[in-house]
Amino acid sequence: MQPFDFTTQAAVCAELQDDFLPARLEKVYQRDRHTLCLGLRTFQGRSWLTISWHPQAGRIHLSAPPPKEPDTFAFSQQIQSQIKGLALSKIVPMSPWERVLDLQFAPRPGEEALWHLYVEVMGKYSNVLLVNADNQVITAARQVGGKQSRIREIQTGQPYNLPPSLQERQPRKDESFEDWQAQVGLVPGAIAKNLRISYRGLSSCLSHAMAVEAGLDPKRSSDDLSPEDWQRLFKAWHHWLATLKSGEFQPGWTEDGYTVMGWGAVRPAETVQKLLDDYYQDQRDRQLFGQIQHQLRQKLKGLLKKLHRKGQGFEQRLDQSAEADQYRIQADLLMAHLHDWKPGMKQMEVVDFETGEPVVIAINPEKNAVQNAQKIYKKHQKLKRARLAVEPLLAELNREVHYLEQVEESLDELGAYDRGAGDPSDLTALLEIRDELVQQSYLPDPSGRPRKAVAESKTDFHRYESPNGVTLLVGRNNRQNDQLSFRMANDYDLWLHTQEIPGSHALLRLEPGQPVDPKDLQWAADMAALHSRARQSEQVPVIYTQPRHVYKPKGAQPGMVIYKKEQVIWGQPQRAKALLEGEAIA
């Protein structure tokens, strides 16, 4: 994750000073244990200022409104009780070339500040503190005791002290080229690293971009630079200092992150605030996607393992019950040969009536022949009852396994999250899968509140166009599968699904009276096979039928259907994959 460095902070402050201040504080909301959102009213309307003290994502910038979830954090409530209704009049950097800001709150713009909200972006030591006019700490996001740090304690009721100053040299615009070159090249090493460790205010990302802007390899040793190389690097250095002084930043997207200097930008951004909000929203979504996907995979893996073990037990009991008739035959033979029984016998050898073959029957020597026959009859009846009891249980278990495998396939279909190159609605589809498992009581509700079932999906289906221009819709999860099959399908469409294989529902949209072209049907079958668990196979059986022949049994779980009047066509997922990759390249 790209760090929120001093240059980015300067760009944020420049925009806030020009377009945002002063603003009246109306709401304080803490969205998680590392992020605070301030609802501020300006002449243009309400805006939200996000402040984060996350170890890897500490930052401050304007953002979209936070989610409408209950705020249960004491830190935000303490801040709101003290400064709600006051005006944010100034945002002042506290130390030269360091990421510490003082957000000053006063009764009215231009008046003396009554409260100070200090934002310290310092990696794992990042913090946010509310300090009154007497410089006394009222509350802090992270309190630090003497055992945690011998350098700087942070406790409520104590005076506020600035973080220890950095030891690196401060950049100066009036510094001569010779002094600057001597400082950067004092110890031979990679030029980007030397820039970063020689002066304050440079992050690894900025020093890397500065070297690239000068036409240099960031890992190139300072000993190998020619005088012309040093001059180009010094020019980029002065451009950076001039931008910091003028506040004329050029926000934009790079191939692997963002820039506020315009260096390496492949696409410009509207504002620094929008750039940072989009970037960190993407990072937050990416992290959330990975966490939820891993959680669901582990849960499904455990559930399926437990069900398969339970199913094996049922199968063993059915195998045993298959021997019920053998026990009945043994009991009949024993009753027919009562005259051959003698006290103390442990087994009797009798002749089978039907086959004429000798049969050895184990008996209890402590019981007579009739008692032994009655015991065998009881075992026969018990095994018969077991089959009647186990068969419906096994059928229900198999339905549950099929459902969970369908959910697992939906997870596999999503793959890895990539908002830039992929589909940002993948996260919403994943959250819908989690909601479905919560509603089916496989997972506890993360919000702790009962959740109502949602019939409609919030995301769009996968949409494809056949070679003849016919639209194919493919569901992303069970909620979308139900919506596709029972809400969107009409009498003219064709419904497709892999035969007895977990996969997505697909709908080939046809115009009224339009016959399906065999090429379009084959292409749709290939796509349906690609969106199934058999996507790695060469050929996959795919059934297709009219939507009116697709039914949902009463009480069935999401995505589970039955169908009739189906026909089978063989889909080739590898052909569909090659076609999609070819379209992506083109």
C-alpha positions in Angstrom: 0.0 0.0 0.0 1.4 3.4 -1.0 2.2 5.6 2.1 0.5 8.9 2.8 3.8 10.9 2.8 4.6 14.5 3.5 4.1 15.6 -0.1 0.6 14.0 -0.2 -0.2 15.7 3.1 0.9 19.1 1.7 -1.3 18.5 -1.4 -4.3 17.7 0.8 -3.8 20.7 3.0 -3.4 23.0 0.0 -6.8 22.0 -1.3 -8.5 22.1 2.0 -7.2 25.6 2.8 -8.3 26.9 -0.6 -11.8 25.3 -1.0 -12.9 23.9 2.4 -12.2 26.1 5.3 -13.9 27.3 7.4 -16.4 24.6 8.1 -18.8 23.8 11.0 -18.6 20.4 12.7 -22.0 18.7 12.6 -21.2 15.0 13.1 -18.4 12.8 14.4 -18.6 9.1 13.3 -16.0 6.3 13.8 -16.4 3.7 11.1 -13.8 1.3 12.5 -11.1 1.2 15.2 -8.7 3.1 13.0 -10.9 5.6 11.1 -12.7 8.8 12.2 -15.1 10.7 10.0 -16.0 14.4 10.6 -19.2 15.7 9.1 -18.4 19.3 8.3 -20.8 21.9 6.9 -19.5 24.4 4.3 -21.1 26.9 2.0 -21.2 24.1 -0.6 -23.0 21.6 1.7 -21.9 18.9 4.0 -18.6 17.1 3.4 -16.8 14.3 5.3 -13.2 14.6 6.4 -11.7 11.1 7.0 -8.9 10.8 9.5 -7.1 7.5 9.9 -4.4 6.3 12.3 -4.1 2.9 10.7 -0.4 1.6 10.9 -0.2 1.1 7.1 -3.0 3.6 5.9 -2.7 6.6 8.2 -4.1 9.7 6.3 -6.4 12.7 6.2 -8.6 13.7 3.2 -12.2 14.4 2.2 -14.2 11.3 1.4 -17.6 9.9 0.5 -20.1 9.6 3.4 -19.5 6.7 5.8 -21.8 3.7 5.9 -25.0 4.1 8.0 -24.1 1.7 10.7 -24.3 2.3 14.5 -21.2 4.0 16.0 -20.3 2.1 19.2 -16.8 3.7 19.8 -16.2 5.8 22.9 -13.5 7.8 21.2 -15.8 9.4 18.6 -18.5 10.1 21.2 -16.0 11.9 23.5 -14.8 14.1 20.6 -18.4 14.9 19.5 -19.4 15.8 23.1 -16.6 18.4 23.2 -16.4 20.0 19.8 -19.7 19.5 18.0 -21.0 22.7 16.6 -17.7 24.5 16.6 -15.9 25.8 13.4 -12.9 24.1 11.9 -11.0 27.3 11.3 -7.4 26.2 10.5 -5.3 23.2 9.6 -1.8 24.0 10.6 1.3 21.8 10.1 3.0 21.5 13.5 6.6 20.7 12.6 8.6 21.4 9.4 8.7 18.4 7.1 6.8 16.1 9.4 3.3 14.6 9.2 1.7 16.2 12.2 -1.4 18.5 11.7 -3.3 20.7 14.1 -7.0 21.0 13.3 -8.1 24.0 15.2 -11.8 24.4 16.4 -13.1 27.8 17.5 -16.6 29.2 18.2 -16.4 31.2 15.0 -13.9 31.6 12.2 -11.2 34.1 13.1 -11.6 33.6 16.9 -9.1 31.9 19.2 -9.1 28.1 19.0 -10.7 26.3 22.0 -9.8 22.8 20.9 -7.1 21.2 18.9 -7.4 17.8 17.1 -3.8 16.7 16.5 -3.4 14.2 13.6 -0.1 12.3 13.7 0.6 10.2 10.7 3.7 8.2 11.7 3.3 4.6 10.5 2.7 2.2 13.4 2.9 5.2 15.8 0.1 7.1 14.1 -2.4 8.7 16.5 -5.2 11.3 16.9 -5.5 13.3 20.0 -8.1 15.9 21.3 -6.4 18.6 23.3 -8.0 21.6 25.0 -6.9 25.2 25.0 -4.7 24.5 28.1 -2.8 21.9 26.1 -4.2 19.1 28.1 -5.0 15.8 26.4 -8.7 15.0 26.8 -8.8 11.8 24.7 -6.6 9.9 22.3 -7.1 7.1 19.8 -4.1 5.3 21.3 -2.9 5.9 24.8 0.8 5.0 25.4 2.1 4.2 28.9 5.6 4.3 30.2 6.0 0.6 29.7 5.2 0.9 26.1 7.5 3.9 25.4 10.2 5.5 27.4 10.4 8.5 25.0 6.9 9.8 24.8 3.9 8.9 27.0 0.4 9.7 25.8 -2.2 9.7 28.6 -5.4 11.7 29.2 -5.0 14.6 31.6 -1.3 15.1 30.7 0.2 18.0 28.6 0.5 17.4 24.9 4.0 17.1 23.6 5.0 16.9 20.0 6.6 13.7 18.7 10.4 13.6 18.7 11.9 15.5 15.7 13.4 13.6 12.9 17.2 13.7 12.6 17.6 13.9 8.8 18.6 17.2 7.1 15.8 19.6 6.1 15.5 20.3 2.3 16.2 23.9 1.4 15.5 25.6 -1.9 18.5 27.9 -1.5 20.9 25.0 -1.0 23.7 24.9 -3.6 24.0 22.1 -6.1 27.4 21.2 -4.7 26.2 20.9 -1.1 23.1 18.9 -2.2 25.2 16.5 -4.3 27.7 16.0 -1.5 24.9 15.2 0.9 23.1 12.7 -1.3 26.3 11.1 -2.5 28.1 11.0 0.8 27.7 7.3 1.1 27.6 5.3 -2.1 24.3 3.5 -2.6 21.1 3.3 -4.6 20.2 6.9 -5.6 16.5 6.6 -4.5 17.5 5.3 -1.1 20.2 7.9 -0.7 17.6 10.7 -1.4 15.3 9.3 1.2 17.8 8.8 4.0 19.6 12.1 3.4 16.7 14.5 3.8 13.4 14.8 5.6 10.0 14.6 3.8 10.8 12.0 1.2 9.1 8.6 1.1 10.4 5.6 -0.7 7.7 6.1 -3.3 8.5 9.8 -3.9 12.3 9.3 -4.1 11.7 6.4 -6.6 9.4 8.6 -8.7 11.9 11.5 -8.6 14.7 9.3 -9.9 12.5 8.0 -12.7 11.4 11.6 -13.6 15.1 12.4 -14.0 15.6 9.4 -16.3 17.5 7.3 -13.8 17.2 3.8 -12.5 16.2 4.3 -8.8 18.5 1.4 -7.9 21.5 2.8 -9.7 24.4 3.6 -7.5 25.2 7.3 -6.8 28.9 6.6 -7.7 27.8 5.8 -11.3 26.0 9.0 -12.0 27.4 11.4 -14.5 27.4 15.2 -14.1 24.4 15.3 -16.5 22.6 12.7 -14.4 23.2 14.8 -11.2 21.9 17.9 -13.0 18.7 16.2 -14.1 18.1 14.8 -10.6 18.7 18.3 -9.1 16.2 19.7 -11.5 13.6 17.2 -10.4 14.5 18.0 -6.8 13.9 21.7 -7.3 10.6 21.0 -9.1 9.4 19.1 -6.0 10.4 22.0 -3.7 8.7 24.5 -6.0 5.5 22.5 -6.1 5.4 22.3 -2.3 5.8 26.1 -2.0 3.2 26.9 -4.7 0.7 24.3 -3.8 0.1 23.6 -7.6 0.0 19.8 -7.4 -1.0 17.5 -10.3 -2.9 14.5 -8.9 -3.1 11.4 -11.1 -3.1 7.6 -11.2 0.1 5.7 -11.9 0.4 2.1 -13.0 0.7 0.8 -9.4 -0.7 3.6 -7.3 -1.1 7.4 -7.3 0.9 10.6 -7.5 0.3 14.2 -6.5 3.3 15.5 -8.5 2.2 14.3 -11.9 5.3 12.0 -12.2 4.5 8.8 -14.0 0.8 9.5 -14.2 -1.1 7.5 -16.7 -4.5 9.1 -16.0 -5.2 12.5 -14.3 -7.5 12.8 -11.2 -10.1 15.5 -10.5 -8.7 16.5 -7.1 -6.3 15.1 -4.5 -9.2 14.4 -2.2 -11.0 12.3 -4.8 -7.8 10.5 -5.7 -7.0 9.5 -2.2 -10.6 8.5 -1.4 -10.8 6.3 -4.4 -7.3 4.8 -3.8 -7.9 3.9 -0.1 -11.5 2.8 -0.8 -10.0 0.3 -3.3 -7.4 -0.8 -0.8 -10.1 -1.2 1.9 -12.3 -3.2 -0.5 -9.4 -5.4 -1.5 -8.6 -6.2 2.1 -12.2 -6.8 3.0 -12.7 -9.0 -0.1 -9.7 -11.2 0.9 -10.8 -11.5 4.5 -14.4 -12.4 3.7 -13.5 -14.8 0.9 -11.0 -16.6 3.1 -13.6 -16.8 5.9 -16.3 -18.2 3.7 -13.9 -20.7 2.0 -12.8 -22.0 5.4 -16.4 -22.2 6.7 -17.6 -24.1 3.6 -14.6 -26.4 3.7 -15.3 -27.3 7.3 -19.1 -27.8 6.6 -18.5 -30.0 3.6 -15.9 -32.1 5.4 -18.4 -32.7 8.2 -21.2 -33.5 5.9 -19.1 -35.9 3.8 -18.1 -37.7 7.0 -21.7 -37.9 8.1 -22.7 -39.2 4.7 -20.2 -42.0 4.9 -21.8 -43.1 8.2 -25.2 -43.1 6.5 -23.8 -45.2 3.6 -22.3 -47.7 6.0 -25.7 -48.1 7.7 -27.4 -48.6 4.4 -24.8 -51.2 3.5 -25.5 -53.0 6.7 -29.3 -52.8 6.2 -28.8 -54.5 2.8 -28.0 -57.7 4.8 -31.4 -57.6 6.5 -32.9 -60.4 4.3 -29.9 -62.6 5.1 -30.7 -62.4 8.8 -34.4 -63.2 8.1 -33.3 -66.3 6.1 -31.0 -67.4 9.0 -33.8 -67.0 11.5 -36.2 -69.1 9.3 -33.6 -71.8 8.9 -32.9 -71.9 12.6 -36.7 -72.3 13.4 -36.9 -75.1 10.8 -34.1 -77.0 12.4 -35.1 -76.7 16.0 -34.7 -80.5 16.4 -31.0 -80.3 15.6 -30.3 -77.9 18.4 -28.4 -79.1 21.4 -27.5 -77.2 24.7 -24.1 -75.5 24.6 -23.9 -75.2 20.8 -22.1 -72.1 19.5 -23.1 -72.6 15.9 -25.4 -74.7 13.8 -24.8 -75.9 10.3 -28.1 -76.2 8.3 -29.0 -76.6 4.6 -30.5 -73.6 2.7 -33.9 -74.4 1.4 -33.4 -72.6 -1.9 -29.8 -73.3 -2.8 -29.2 -76.6 -1.0 -25.9 -75.2 0.2 -24.8 -75.6 3.8 -25.2 -72.5 6.0 -23.4 -71.9 9.3 -25.4 -69.8 11.8 -23.6 -68.4 14.9 -25.8 -68.8 18.1 -25.5 -67.9 21.7 -24.8 -71.0 23.8 -26.7 -69.6 26.8 -30.0 -69.4 24.9 -32.0 -72.0 23.1 -32.7 -72.2 19.4 -36.0 -70.3 19.6 -34.5 -67.5 21.6 -31.6 -67.2 19.2 -34.0 -67.1 16.2 -36.0 -64.4 17.9 -32.8 -62.3 18.4 -32.0 -62.7 14.7 -35.5 -61.7 13.7 -35.2 -58.5 15.8 -31.9 -57.7 14.1 -33.6 -58.1 10.8 -36.4 -55.7 11.7 -34.0 -53.2 13.1 -32.0 -53.1 9.9 -35.2 -52.7 7.9 -36.3 -49.7 10.0 -32.8 -48.3 9.7 -33.0 -48.2 5.9 -36.4 -46.4 6.1 -35.0 -43.8 8.5 -31.6 -43.3 6.9 -32.6 -43.0 3.2 -34.5 -39.6 3.7 -31.7 -38.4 5.9 -29.1 -39.2 3.3 -31.2 -37.6 0.6 -31.5 -34.4 2.7 -27.7 -34.4 3.4 -27.0 -34.8 -0.4 -29.2 -31.8 -1.1 -27.3 -29.8 1.5 -24.0 -30.9 0.1 -25.1 -29.9 -3.4 -26.2 -26.5 -2.1 -22.9 -25.8 -0.3 -21.0 -26.9 -3.4 -23.0 -24.5 -5.4 -22.0 -21.7 -3.0 -18.4 -22.8 -3.1 -18.5 -22.6 -6.9 -19.9 -19.0 -6.6 -16.8 -18.2 -4.5 -14.5 -19.8 -7.1 -16.2 -17.8 -9.8 -15.3 -14.5 -8.2 -11.6 -15.3 -8.0 -9.3 -12.6 -6.8 -10.4 -9.0 -6.3 -9.0 -6.5 -8.8 -11.0 -3.3 -8.9 -8.8 -1.7 -11.5 -8.7 -4.5 -14.0 -11.6 -6.5 -12.9 -15.2 -5.8 -11.8 -15.8 -3.7 -8.7 -19.1 -5.3 -8.2 -17.3 -8.5 -7.2 -17.2 -7.3 -3.6 -20.9 -6.7 -3.6 -21.5 -10.2 -5.0 -19.3 -11.6 -2.3 -21.2 -9.7 0.5 -24.4 -11.1 -1.0 -23.0 -14.7 -0.6 -22.1 -13.9 3.0 -25.6 -12.6 3.6 -27.1 -15.7 2.1 -25.1 -18.0 4.4 -26.2 -15.8 7.3 -29.8 -16.1 6.3 -29.4 -19.9 6.0 -27.9 -20.0 9.5 -24.5 -21.2 8.4 -22.8 -18.0 9.7 -23.6 -15.6 12.6 -24.6 -12.1 11.5 -21.5 -9.8 11.8 -23.7 -6.9 12.7 -25.3 -8.9 15.5 -28.9 -8.0 14.3 -31.4 -10.2 12.6 -31.3 -9.7 8.8 -34.2 -10.0 6.5 -34.0 -12.0 3.3 -33.3 -9.9 0.2 -35.0 -11.1 -3.0 -33.2 -8.8 -5.5 -29.4 -8.6 -6.1 -27.7 -5.3 -5.9 -25.2 -6.1 -8.6 -25.5 -6.7 -12.3 -25.1 -10.1 -13.9 -22.3 -11.1 -16.1 -23.3 -9.9 -19.6 -21.9 -11.3 -22.8 -22.8 -10.9 -26.5 -22.8 -13.9 -28.9 -21.2 -13.7 -32.3 -24.7 -12.9 -33.7 -25.3 -10.2 -31.1 -27.6 -12.2 -28.8 -27.3 -11.3 -25.1 -26.3 -14.0 -22.5 -26.8 -13.3 -18.8 -25.0 -15.3 -16.2 -25.6 -15.2 -12.4 -22.7 -14.4 -10.0 -24.3 -16.1 -7.0 -27.4 -17.9 -5.8 -29.3 -14.7 -5.3 -28.7 -13.6 -8.8 -29.4 -17.2 -10.1 -32.9 -17.0 -8.6 -33.5 -13.5 -9.9 -32.3 -14.6 -13.3 -34.4 -17.7 -13.5 -37.7 -16.6 -11.9 -37.9 -12.8 -12.3 -36.1 -11.9 -15.5 -36.7 -14.9 -17.7 -39.6 -14.8 -20.2 -41.2 -17.5 -22.5 -38.9 -16.7 -25.4 -35.5 -17.2 -23.6 -33.5 -20.3 -23.1 -32.3 -21.4 -19.7 -28.9 -23.2 -19.4 -27.1 -25.0 -16.6 -24.4 -27.6 -16.4 -25.9 -31.1 -15.9 -25.4 -32.3 -12.3 -22.5 -30.0 -11.8 -22.4 -26.9 -9.6 -22.5 -23.8 -11.7 -24.2 -20.5 -12.6 -27.6 -20.2 -14.2 -27.4 -18.7 -17.7 -30.2 -17.1 -19.7 -30.0 -16.6 -23.5 -32.2 -13.7 -24.3 -34.2 -14.2 -27.5 -36.6 -12.0 -29.3 -40.3 -13.1 -29.6 -40.5 -15.6 -32.4 -36.8 -15.7 -33.0 -35.4 -19.3 -33.4 -32.1 -19.9 -31.7 -29.2 -20.1 -34.0 -27.2 -23.4 -33.4 -24.0 -21.3 -33.2 -25.4 -19.1 -30.5 -26.7 -22.1 -28.6 -23.3 -23.8 -28.7 -21.6 -20.5 -27.7 -24.0 -20.2 -24.7 -23.3 -23.8 -23.7 -19.6 -23.1 -23.8 -20.1 -20.0 -21.6 -22.3 -21.9 -19.1 -19.6 -24.6 -18.9 -17.0 -21.9 -18.3 -19.0 -20.6 -15.3 -19.2 -23.9 -13.6 -17.0 -26.2 -11.4 -16.0 -28.1 -14.6 -14.4 -25.1 -16.2 -11.0 -26.9 -16.5 -12.6 -29.8 -18.5 -12.6 -30.2 -22.3 -16.2 -31.1 -22.6 -19.1 -30.6 -20.2 -22.7 -31.7 -20.5 -25.0 -28.6 -20.4 -28.8 -28.8 -20.3 -31.1 -26.2 -21.8 -34.8 -25.7 -21.6 -37.4 -23.0 -21.6 -37.7 -21.0 -18.3 -41.3 -22.1 -17.7 -40.0 -25.7 -17.2 -37.7 -24.6 -14.4 -39.2 -24.8 -10.9 -38.2 -24.0 -7.3 -39.3 -26.6 -4.8 -41.1 -25.4 -1.8 -38.6 -24.6 1.0 -35.6 -25.0 -1.4 -32.4 -23.1 -0.6 -31.3 -20.2 -2.8 -30.2 -21.2 -6.3 -31.7 -24.8 -6.0 -34.1 -25.7 -8.8 -35.6 -28.6 -10.6 -36.4 -28.8 -14.4 -38.0 -30.9 -17.0 -38.2 -31.3 -20.8 -34.5 -30.5 -20.9 -32.1 -31.3 -23.7 -28.4 -31.9 -23.5 -25.6 -30.2 -25.4 -21.9 -30.5 -24.9 -20.1 -27.3 -23.9 -16.4 -26.6 -24.3 -15.3 -24.2 -21.6 -11.7 -23.9 -23.0 -13.1 -22.6 -26.3 -15.1 -20.0 -24.4 -12.1 -19.0 -22.3 -10.0 -18.5 -25.4 -12.7 -16.4 -27.0 -12.9 -14.1 -24.0 -9.2 -13.7 -23.7 -9.0 -12.9 -27.4 -11.7 -10.2 -26.9 -9.9 -8.8 -23.9 -6.6 -8.6 -25.9 -8.4 -6.9 -28.8 
